[in-house]
């Protein structure tokens, strides 16, 4: 079948979106086959885009045969809240913030009243806290620290929380645990912060005492865990484990699968796909990367039958004896909580120099599992939406707008199985000040099996901050690729194995981490228009054959299925 080849100089957002609309088809769920669509034509700024009948790549046929163990494409069909649920809960209303003293006049500090209402819902065992239309000034962090509490506005165009202070003012200076003069508010914390109450309290105490903490599931020093049981070897993709002692396990319990690296760093090599390249890579001097292991993967148990334990999701990696595999406890999780239907607008200030953000940050989920954000806009923020040691969460219909952000979206500190869909990064409303930096949809810190789907990125890039993220998917996204990725050399490789970019429309023709077949080992780049390297040009981290795949290059909206995540979700039903 014919392919669409487009001149880089004539790609525009309007023509690409027009083509996307004309040929959008459902995910392939039966026998893989090429779908057809009428030819659509769109003309904008003198450019002409013609779509072609859909084409099913060989990779999709292969994946359908081995969905849990494919060497280049990860299985992400259960990413997101409750395995990718399309509806969020609507528990009964237990509080309205105006009953606790909040006033939508734009000048009264309503943070105490909103936090009192949220706390009351927590004491009631959960429920919805409503915020009516209007503008509510907040001079403090809005904290959701109890499970099954929903904060719901009247809609992102109707309810606004107007934040006047930043996290440096509210919590304190937050240095980096890796040294230097960087501000950790450049990648952590939110003015709406979803985290278990005890975890949030311990983080704030550590920051104020300048004992810069680890931020994940096992506490500030990664020592708040106990072993539940040792685990026998198992293969990637399996949903069952054989354990030594099932006594502490039960259906519904959230546990951590903990994998430690060995002196030869064979766990890190496995995350990178294995083989001569990762085996010859210098791992020992990547001190920041090494600080991320042991690898901690949160997962719910669905069944216990003798010593056999069934998990909610397939194993993301092999389980090998040399990695001391075990199921462990962790800090209490936040689960079943969400934020919906509001805009968080920070007082407009100039964007800070790179890595010196003061913390005008948006919404962050931390140590959260099965939580969600829906119909939320953040404006004039340093950093937009964050996933920090968060797993199985969904961000849907989110938008970053205003004067420009450092990280519009960040996913780090071992965040897994999350879904970001129907997201928008708007063009900045003011020019970028000198010395600032723009990234985009970031992933780092051994974060795996996360999905970014149906995105409209009017600036930014597909950002990896190194730290060996692996088995992540970006699909059905239009991007004006204007950002730059970050990452310290001590954080190691840009990508691990099974990273996939599927149906990507690059309106300015810049490659910059969108076409990754030459960079990411055991990766797939499928259905991307022609792109050219310029500005920030990267070289592979590993020597030798990367075993990466490139299909339907030079096409726009031709690949079928058009959305890899949605097609995988259909397969999982």
Residue, then its C-alpha position, 0 to 999 in steps of 0.5 A: x500500500x502507498x505511504x505518505x511522504x511529506x516535506x519537513x518544511x510543509x508540515x503544519x499542526x492544522x494539516x496533521x490534525x485534519x488528516x488525523x480526524x479524517x482517518x481516525x479508526x478504532x483499534x484492531x481487535x480481531x484478526x489484524x487487517x488493514x483498514x481503509x478510509x476515504x482520502x482526506x485533503x486539507x490545505x493550510x499555509x500553502x501545504x497539502x496533506x493527503x492521507x492514505x489507507x491504513x496499514x498494519x505493521x508487521x510489529x502489530x501482528x507479532x505483538x498480538x502473538x506474544x503480547x506479554x513478552x514482545x522484545x520491542x513493544x511493552x504490554x501496557x493494556x492495563x495502565x491507569x486507574x483500575x486497569x484503565x477504567x473509562x469511568x471514575x467514581x462519583x461517591x456521595x458529597x460529604x462536604x462543600x468548601x463554602x460550608x467551611x468558610x471558603x468564599x469565591x471572591x478571589x481575595x479571601x484565603x480559602x486554603x484553610x477552609x478547603x483543607x478543613x473540608x478535605x480533612x472532614x471527608x477523610x474522617x468520614x471514610x471518604x466522599x466528594x468535596x465540592x467547590x462551586x463556580x468562582x475564583x478561590x484564593x489559596x495561600x497554602x498547599x491543598x492536601x489530599x492525604x486520605x484515601x477515597x476522597x474526591x475534590x471536585x470543582x464545577x469544571x475547569x472553565x468554572x472553578x479556579x483556585x488562585x495560588x499566591x505563594x510557592x512551595x519555597x515560601x510554604x514548605x521551605x528551601x528544598x535542595x537536591x539529595x545529589x548535591x549542588x545548588x539545584x532546587x528539588x521544587x524543579x521536579x517535586x511537589x505540587x500546590x495540589x498534592x495528593x500523598x498519604x498523610x503520614x508520607x506528606x508529613x515526613x517529607x515536609x519534616x525532612x525538607x525543613x530539617x534539610x535532610x533531603x529525602x528519597x521520595x518513594x514507597x519506602x520512606x525518606x531513607x528507603x528503610x520503611x519496609x519489611x519482607x513479607x516473603x521471598x519469591x521464586x524465579x519467574x518470567x516477564x509477562x507472568x501474572x503468577x508468583x510462587x512464594x515461600x510464605x503466603x501468610x501475610x498475603x491476601x487478595x486486594x493487598x498492595x505489595x511491592x515486588x522488590x528486585x535488588x541489583x547484583x555486583x555485575x549490574x545484571x538487573x540494569x542490563x536486563x532493563x536495557x534488553x541485555x546482550x553485549x551492549x548493556x554488558x559492556x556499558x559502564x554502570x558503576x560510575x552512574x551513581x544517580x542511576x544506581x541510587x534508584x535500585x532496588x527496583x520497587x514495583x507496586x501491585x495488588x494481589x488478586x488471588x492466593x492459592x497455597x503458595x501461588x499468588x496471582x497479580x493484578x498486572x503481568x510482571x514487568x521484568x524477569x524475577x531471578x534469584x540473583x536479584x534477591x526477589x521478595x514481596x515487601x510492605x511499604x508506606x501506607x498508600x493513597x488510593x481511590x482519591x482524585x481531583x476533578x473539574x477545576x483550574x489551578x492558576x498560580x500568580x503570574x511570575x517570570x519563569x525561574x532559571x533552569x533548576x532553580x524553580x521556586x515551586x509554583x507547581x500544579x498537581x502531584x500524585x505521590x505514593x498514590x495507587x489507583x488515583x486520578x485527575x480529570x478535567x484539570x487545567x494548570x496555568x502559570x506554573x513552574x511544573x504542571x502535573x507530576x507522578x512521583x512514585x505513583x502507580x496505576x493512576x490516570x490523568x485525563x483531560x489535563x492541560x498546561x497553559x500560561x507563561x510556560x513551564x519547566x516540566x509540563x508533565x513529569x513522571x519519576x522516582x519509580x512511577x509505573x503503569x500510569x496513563x496520561x490521556x487527552x492532554x494538552x500543552x499550550x503555547x506559552x503566552x510570554x517569551x521564555x526568559x533567558x536561562x530557562x528550560x522547557x522539557x515536555x512529557x518527562x519520564x525517568x528514574x526506572x519508571x516503566x509501563x507508563x502511557x501518554x495517549x492522544x496528546x496535543x503538544x504545542x511545545x515541548x519534547x518527548x523528554x527522558x531525563x536519563x535514569x533508564x526509563x523502560x517499557x513506556x509508550x507514547x501514542x497518537x500525539x501531535x507535537x511541535x517539537x521545540x523542547x530539550x531533554x535533561x538529565x545528569x550523566x550520572x543518571x545513566x542511559x536515556x532509555x531502557x528496552x521496549x520503549x515505543x513511539x506509535x503514530x506520532x505527528x511532528x509538525x516542525x520535522x525535528x527528530x529530538x527524541x521522537x524517532x528513537x530507533x537509533x537511540x533506544x535498545x529493543x525499541x519501536x518507532x512506528x508511524x512517524x512522519x519524516x524528521x531531521x536531527x538538529x539542535x540537541x543531537x544524542x548518540x546511543x548509550x550502548x554499542x552494537x546492534x540496538x535491535x530497534x525497529x522502524x516501520x511506516x516511517x515517513x507516514x502520517x496517521x497511516x498506521x493501524x491500529x492508530x492508538x497502541x494503548x487502546x488496541x492493547x486494552x481491547x486485547x486485554x478484555 
